[in-house]
Amino acid sequence: MRAVVRQPRLRCLDHPRRAPAIAQGNVRWRMTTSWPKSLDTIYGSAAGLCERVSRLTEGRFQIQPFAAGEIVGGLQAFDATASGAVECCHTYSPYYFGKDPAYGFDGGMPFGLNSRQQQSWMLYGDGLKLMRELFSKANLISFPVGNVGVQMGGWFRKEINNVDDLKGVKMRVGGMGGVFMSKLGVIPQQLAAGDIYPALERGTIDAAEFIGPYDDEKLGFVKVAKYYYTPSWWEGSAQITSFVNAAAWERLPSTFKDAFEAAANEQTLSMMAKYDAVNPAALKRLVAVGAQLRVYPRPVLEACYQVTLDTFSEFSNKSADFKRVYESWVKFRDELNQWFRVAEFQMDSFSLSKIHN
Amino acid sequence: MRAVVRQPRLRCLDHPRRAPAIAQGNVRWRMTTSWPKSLDTIYGSAAGLCERVSRLTEGRFQIQPFAAGEIVGGLQAFDATASGAVECCHTYSPYYFGKDPAYGFDGGMPFGLNSRQQQSWMLYGDGLKLMRELFSKANLISFPVGNVGVQMGGWFRKEINNVDDLKGVKMRVGGMGGVFMSKLGVIPQQLAAGDIYPALERGTIDAAEFIGPYDDEKLGFVKVAKYYYTPSWWEGSAQITSFVNAAAWERLPSTFKDAFEAAANEQTLSMMAKYDAVNPAALKRLVAVGAQLRVYPRPVLEACYQVTLDTFSEFSNKSADFKRVYESWVKFRDELNQWFRVAEFQMDSFSLSKIHN
């Protein structure tokens, strides 16, 4: 992600590791995020959380959000919070899968839970409990704060007609997607948001995935790679998470804990609702300027599915943490899918078959 | 709904129309609901909202929830709040479509928005704005507080193989469903929850729809009508709404307004998450004791769709309010469906095709 640097309040930068200021019952926290402010849905959700917490506490608990790069880089949010350099952050757990592949379940796994299913697993399944057990080892408490839904499957300069067409494709992929795609012959590239377009234009990379129509449009990919694939099987829902330093959390009065938790849950609802409101028009605009929508052919998805299962097995063999979470997750997913097949999918299938415009 | 009467706090019943008690900055409200306490997901969500508001305000703003029948009957919640007899309620807007068919859009219309789409229309489309304009005429402010998702399409003693099989079927249908179903020859019956099973057992009615597996199981329908149809095309998502008396709202300090609004949004997330966690196991249990799952045949759904469009036209011709909301709603739905066809549906279609257990 490219950091959009603004002038932070000097007090904060002068004492980046100071203890939180507590005066007359007031608490001030900093929230470092992994986002540039131009990602107004995701960054805006962080700002919305801070604003609601302030209003709920009559200004007694103030959290200031910072864009990536203002305090630390976007991918250092987790460590900065774990160390206590900041009290909290707003990020995406799969960025840190190198620490533990089980972190991937917090953000969403390939062929995993959709956004509604993820929310259920978190709040009424074992999801939040299991993830908090993992993150507690890093002195962190996790709070789901949003979801992006099914992302798009990337911009390509050439069509993908069969699984061999993926071989050798240099593709920018975020999160854990590259781990799985590399087994299909894709050469995954990690690039910050601002570096993707130039790389695609110069031919340094052949393809790129970012988020969905609303965010992708801003980066201009359609000008240099017109085939816009769906779905992002590796990010069938992307949960955004706020981590809070455990010691900072314990110092909070219970009312402030309630304010943070309620505001986080509210943002989980709100981020998805906003994406659903802004993506349709962006998709239309992209198609109007030449984007060619393509669905990954079924045999390609089947191959992706198979490498996903193989990779889950590998991780389970290597990591007891991964195995424990995977077993809970897959049981929850499979049972919930049975119910979704009966009701949601039957209704959606009919409703979405009606083309009105 | 069958009221589960418990002993309310006497102070409340002694002065049912008293002004809210405000002492030393404290506010006490009553929330009448349309639910028996046995509906632990929906009623539990009302209780959860009240609990969170209390915690957010350090007990200064207390709302006490009441089951249907404790203060007024379940279907009098709207009027009791409009008149100021209670400060707020927790109900389902289509119960009141006799006042204005446009109220139906608040709870969900046949072949309408799914739960995620409804949340987007409410928060980032014109949904909440339009509905509040309508409800303001009744001195009410509306807050979405939950969703049930796609309901099941009812319990039948005989299979429905074609649209003629619906003719003459005496069926218990909640909300607005009966308006649409009667045009297919169904004879809709309004029955409270506790009266449905005896009527079905005696043959006074031939079929009944209630909610979904988790709630339906409690009422025992499977013992007397084994064909369990999906989907409930007339309740493809059922939004639960809390109405607040406008004058009571205006008297609230802004912090209490924030607490109510944040808690309501949180419950919208939470209710759907809970239903998704409890419905799968209930569905399995129902099938284990003999429920025969059936999907409404496509020609039946097409006929239902056609009478739905016809009814929307009739309502639009009769009511300027309905027409205005319908035009906004249908535009939002159709554009959002285009996007759902591209991403969500492609992913769900693949994921749900994988049968694991």
Interface residues (C-beta under 8 A of the other chain):
Chain A: R52 R55 L56 E58 F111 N114 S115 R116 Q117 Q119 S120 W121 M122 L123 Y124 G125 G149 V150 Q151 M152 G212 P213 T230 P231 S232 W233 G236 S254 T255 D258 A259 A262 A263 N265 E266 T268 L269 S270 M272 A273 K274 D276 A277 V278 N279 P280 A281 L283 K284 L293 V295 R298 L301 Y305 V330 D334 E335 L336 N337 Q338 W339 F340 R341 V342 A343 E344 F345 Q346 M347 D348 S349 F350 S351 L352 K354 H356 N357
Chain B: R52 R55 L56 E58 F111 N114 S115 R116 Q117 Q119 S120 W121 M122 L123 Y124 G125 G149 V150 Q151 M152 G212 P213 T230 P231 S232 W233 G236 S254 T255 D258 A259 A262 A263 N265 E266 T268 L269 S270 M272 A273 K274 D276 A277 V278 N279 P280 A281 L283 K284 L293 V295 R298 L301 Y305 V330 D334 E335 L336 N337 Q338 W339 F340 R341 V342 A343 E344 F345 Q346 M347 D348 S349 F350 S351 L352 K354 H356 N357
